[in-house]
Amino acid sequence: MTLGAGRWWPGEVQEASTTNEGGRTEAVSCLEERGNQWRRILLYSAIGLAGTEGFFGLFSDLLDNGSQLGDAVGHLVGLPLAFAIFVVAMASVLQPGRRRVLTWFAWTAVFGTFAYVLGYGLMGPPVDFALSITVTGVIFGLVQRSALRKRGVAGGGRCVTSAITGYTLGAITGVAVAIVIAPHLPDTTLAYGLLTAILGFVAGAVGGAINGHSLSGLWWTRTPADSALAR
């Protein structure tokens, strides 16, 4: 699925028709279209991270048989597979190209997994979830900046900043919600998968809402990428 009709090429201003009766102006149409893009980014982000965290929760808990091997496979295999869900979801929105998507996935798999293991080693749950989500958002912001610069669209730096801010706040909010819900769920694999999916959904919704505000706005601007504003 894409944003709007056809493929989303950020920076391409679609001509909004105006009526002879003085109804909807071009500016109003642009604002409405921007709102549609923002809602799609928020939705895909929420669903993408819900799928990521939910899958990882189920996968890791199923392999958690008390052995170091099961724990290692659950994390070192489960996390990269889980991150692929978020990358695919947001790639359908950003559409950066196949090669860039593969690079994006590789960076997310490596650094997202490292962030999770680091958080787990330093402070344990739920810092591991929060740190990996934050790193995932940072990489997503960098991918946005690179893709937008390649297409000659200014403002990619704002996307990086909003992604860092949005997904950091999203991770904190998601963890807080999970902590509140956890005592009310049974101690089962399905319940743990549901809990982690809720955590991811909240984090993705907050991150997508904040980051999407910057990203969706670039649909309506086009500035040469080598200008000062594009940096």
HELIX and SHEET records of a PDB file:
HELIX    1   1 GLU A   26  LEU A   62  1                                  37    
HELIX    2   2 GLN A   68  LEU A   76  1                                   9    
HELIX    3   3 GLY A   78  LEU A   94  1                                  17    
HELIX    4   4 ARG A   98  LEU A  122  1                                  25    
HELIX    5   5 VAL A  127  LYS A  150  1                                  24    
HELIX    6   6 GLY A  156  ILE A  181  1                                  26    
HELIX    7   7 ALA A  182  HIS A  184  5                                   3    
HELIX    8   8 THR A  189  GLY A  217  1                                  29    
HELIX    9   9 LEU A  218  TRP A  220  5                                   3    
HELIX   10  10 ALA A  228  ALA A  230  5                                   3    
END                                                                             
